[in-house]
């Protein structure tokens, strides 16, 4: 049966992104799609053949290194058999679900539709998934199919082939074939993408993101030649000639003209061309602007109108003078804006200081976690217990604007920098955080600052980072001590932490040796709770779940798993599921785990909250140097340390004790060693469980399931330490049931 959609992946393997793209395609088991990989060069071919061996929908078209994008697209299209073609460059990506979304939309379209345009996002080496301006044009167009004369604004869409899905018969039609046969056209993707809209019978829209443009950081580029600059003008000349040869309304002509003039002026202003090239480019752009200006076309007013008039007059010298004057105007405007910001800051400071003169509100508590990421960690557990034991105290969470929508319904919150933020921060009796509040937050004498921390320290912290510049990264230790001096209480889970906090953060705070409130759940969770979590994660009954949670490396710019997860999953077999959690420092980055979901044996849980539920669902933890090991030990379940770079980590980050000598279980230094531990019962043999017992008695010292209660009674209700529930000895505690027990 003819597939409805052929995805034509084309190009070499730029900076290793081809594998991510093929992972994403393989992860979508949509049988009615064909994947044609026009692989340029040996490395891309080998990558594609490896995936094709596991995915019957995938066909590889090997091409010699150096094959251009146009030729690669043509070769892939020649091999494709689908009714629709979606060209995807090897450097780019497809969001989850894009394959099915596009296939479903094209299946709805009538034969008169030649092109489907879709929305996209753009990623760089610094940012991921940024939306563009195309969405508003697509949303305005709706789902109707129409000729370009009815939808001329579509000519403003980003001109890439990835956001156009093309009917195969149209692509192979004599008209398009002749268009693509012109010299220089196949390599000019922007021209081809626009020309397809000009030549289409009808166009349909999909205002859902179905493509990701990746802008790679080029390591070296040859200088742009004069001929390449002039080619931009020729591209628009060619498009206008193509449009003039078709019977069409004035709408597309006017939009194409506006796009051309805006683009030519933008390139002229920003490209830094040498003077002779700039003069010639301006002259050619001027001729094009005069030649293709539609009759009765009215240009914009203001500065843009002046620029266009000078271009049409070919007034190069006057245009440069106008540019210079405009730059001076922008600098003056920027200076005025800076002045307004200073005034605003002064007003904010004035309001804040006035609020600080108001009485402290004994019924108001501010909570924050992980630099305003939301309701999480020890502050969340304390807030929950506060609602139970002291409901008269009102909690308000500090959360960043971009994460406010993710808060639980009904959560009262403040956004940093807003007027209410400063008012609440000034009046709150209680300030609770697992990191420090900003320097600008004033600690009032009658307010109480509770520092909960968010882990047990293996790595050096606070002042102890001074000798480890890779970890400190320019940390202002004087400012740090000023923040620490605001603490009234510091929560601790064990005596080791108490000593290290006092050493790393020397101040007059009182240590609350009450346990970590977030770990209470490890003693209160029931078998039903554990079954529910595993069901949410898609872990089938009878499967062993391994939680792999590596930590952040200060000496690495980004995160990638230090294990070949696909290979490890294959070796451990179908009865094992890997739950992989990247460190929260990389929350904004694209996951390197994309595509490993296809077997259901590797699950990316990096964004799953709370992390305590992942621990409850896991039969065993694999970590390196993450503090999750200290929390997980409360469950009395096996822990395996994967320490392939221990010496490097210890030297660059600094550590408080030798984990290799005091590990909570088996230690593996290579992936083969790790697989061997997990393939046998070594991960839970007598030696591993003995090491776990010693580790647990040392580092789970105060965690017994009642930590939150002790903290609330001591800090918020003012009870004496002697009146608090005593800590139950480690050997007398009963942690939550194991998954095996819960599923019995």
Secondary structure as GFF3:
##gff-version 3
##sequence-region A 1 744
A	DSSP	beta_strand	5	11	.	.	.	ID=ss1
A	DSSP	three_ten_helix	14	16	.	.	.	ID=ss2
A	DSSP	alpha_helix	17	26	.	.	.	ID=ss3
A	DSSP	beta_strand	33	40	.	.	.	ID=ss4
A	DSSP	alpha_helix	42	52	.	.	.	ID=ss5
A	DSSP	beta_strand	58	63	.	.	.	ID=ss6
A	DSSP	alpha_helix	69	79	.	.	.	ID=ss7
A	DSSP	beta_strand	84	89	.	.	.	ID=ss8
A	DSSP	alpha_helix	98	107	.	.	.	ID=ss9
A	DSSP	beta_strand	113	123	.	.	.	ID=ss10
A	DSSP	beta_strand	130	131	.	.	.	ID=ss11
A	DSSP	alpha_helix	134	141	.	.	.	ID=ss12
A	DSSP	three_ten_helix	148	150	.	.	.	ID=ss13
A	DSSP	three_ten_helix	152	156	.	.	.	ID=ss14
A	DSSP	three_ten_helix	161	163	.	.	.	ID=ss15
A	DSSP	beta_strand	164	167	.	.	.	ID=ss16
A	DSSP	alpha_helix	168	171	.	.	.	ID=ss17
A	DSSP	alpha_helix	174	181	.	.	.	ID=ss18
A	DSSP	alpha_helix	189	199	.	.	.	ID=ss19
A	DSSP	beta_strand	202	214	.	.	.	ID=ss20
A	DSSP	alpha_helix	226	244	.	.	.	ID=ss21
A	DSSP	alpha_helix	250	270	.	.	.	ID=ss22
A	DSSP	alpha_helix	275	291	.	.	.	ID=ss23
A	DSSP	alpha_helix	302	312	.	.	.	ID=ss24
A	DSSP	alpha_helix	316	356	.	.	.	ID=ss25
A	DSSP	beta_strand	361	368	.	.	.	ID=ss26
A	DSSP	alpha_helix	377	389	.	.	.	ID=ss27
A	DSSP	beta_strand	394	398	.	.	.	ID=ss28
A	DSSP	three_ten_helix	401	406	.	.	.	ID=ss29
A	DSSP	beta_strand	413	414	.	.	.	ID=ss30
A	DSSP	alpha_helix	419	427	.	.	.	ID=ss31
A	DSSP	beta_strand	428	433	.	.	.	ID=ss32
A	DSSP	beta_strand	448	451	.	.	.	ID=ss33
A	DSSP	three_ten_helix	462	465	.	.	.	ID=ss34
A	DSSP	alpha_helix	469	472	.	.	.	ID=ss35
A	DSSP	alpha_helix	477	484	.	.	.	ID=ss36
A	DSSP	beta_strand	489	491	.	.	.	ID=ss37
A	DSSP	alpha_helix	495	504	.	.	.	ID=ss38
A	DSSP	beta_strand	510	512	.	.	.	ID=ss39
A	DSSP	three_ten_helix	517	520	.	.	.	ID=ss40
A	DSSP	alpha_helix	521	524	.	.	.	ID=ss41
A	DSSP	alpha_helix	527	537	.	.	.	ID=ss42
A	DSSP	beta_strand	544	549	.	.	.	ID=ss43
A	DSSP	alpha_helix	565	572	.	.	.	ID=ss44
A	DSSP	beta_strand	576	580	.	.	.	ID=ss45
A	DSSP	three_ten_helix	584	586	.	.	.	ID=ss46
A	DSSP	three_ten_helix	596	599	.	.	.	ID=ss47
A	DSSP	beta_strand	602	604	.	.	.	ID=ss48
A	DSSP	alpha_helix	611	617	.	.	.	ID=ss49
A	DSSP	beta_strand	620	623	.	.	.	ID=ss50
A	DSSP	alpha_helix	628	632	.	.	.	ID=ss51
A	DSSP	three_ten_helix	633	635	.	.	.	ID=ss52
A	DSSP	beta_strand	639	642	.	.	.	ID=ss53
A	DSSP	alpha_helix	646	653	.	.	.	ID=ss54
A	DSSP	beta_strand	667	668	.	.	.	ID=ss55
A	DSSP	alpha_helix	671	679	.	.	.	ID=ss56
A	DSSP	three_ten_helix	681	684	.	.	.	ID=ss57
A	DSSP	alpha_helix	686	699	.	.	.	ID=ss58
A	DSSP	alpha_helix	707	711	.	.	.	ID=ss59
A	DSSP	pi_helix	712	716	.	.	.	ID=ss60
A	DSSP	three_ten_helix	721	723	.	.	.	ID=ss61
A	DSSP	three_ten_helix	730	732	.	.	.	ID=ss62
A	DSSP	alpha_helix	739	743	.	.	.	ID=ss63
###
